[in-house]
Amino acid sequence: MDQRQLKQADLAPVFGTGSIVSEVLSGKRQINAKQARKLADYFHLSTDLFV
């Protein structure tokens, strides 16, 4: 996120809501398989990096 100068709100479409983004980034919630695929597509990376 830092390298791309993204804010939490920029990831809301990937996770569904800003509150879920906040919970994932704070470690209160884990990324599920669907979110991992969406993040991989968003960042053009392997899904394995997010699981």
WOJO-V532440 format. One record per residue. N is the residue number from 1. RES is the residue in one small letter. PHI is phi in whole degrees, -180 to 180 (NA if undefined). BURIAL is + if it has 24 or more other ideal C-beta (glycine too) atoms within 12 Angstrom, else -. D_FIRST is the distance of its C-alpha to the first C-alpha in Angstrom with 2 decimals. Layout:
N;RES;PHI;BURIAL;D_FIRST
N;RES;PHI;BURIAL;D_FIRST
This chain:
1;m;NA;-;0.00
2;d;-62;-;3.79
3;q;-63;-;5.51
4;r;-99;-;5.25
5;q;52;-;5.73
6;l;-95;-;4.87
7;k;-107;-;7.07
8;q;-55;-;8.51
9;a;-62;-;11.13
10;d;-67;-;9.31
11;l;-95;+;9.29
12;a;-57;-;12.89
13;p;-63;-;14.56
14;v;-74;+;13.30
15;f;-96;+;14.52
16;g;107;-;17.32
17;t;-145;-;16.88
18;g;-67;-;14.70
19;s;-69;-;16.72
20;i;-68;+;15.87
21;v;-56;+;12.10
22;s;-60;-;13.14
23;e;-66;-;15.53
24;v;-66;+;13.33
25;l;-68;+;10.80
26;s;-89;-;14.03
27;g;87;-;15.74
28;k;-81;-;18.44
29;r;-139;-;17.93
30;q;-92;-;17.34
31;i;-78;+;15.81
32;n;-90;-;18.84
33;a;-61;-;19.77
34;k;-64;-;19.30
35;q;-66;+;15.73
36;a;-62;-;15.07
37;r;-65;-;16.72
38;k;-65;+;14.82
39;l;-64;+;11.38
40;a;-61;-;13.08
41;d;-66;-;14.39
42;y;-62;-;11.33
43;f;-96;-;9.50
44;h;58;-;13.07
45;l;-129;-;13.25
46;s;-73;-;15.97
47;t;-60;-;16.36
48;d;-57;-;17.58
49;l;-68;-;14.25
50;f;-108;+;13.55
51;v;-94;-;17.15
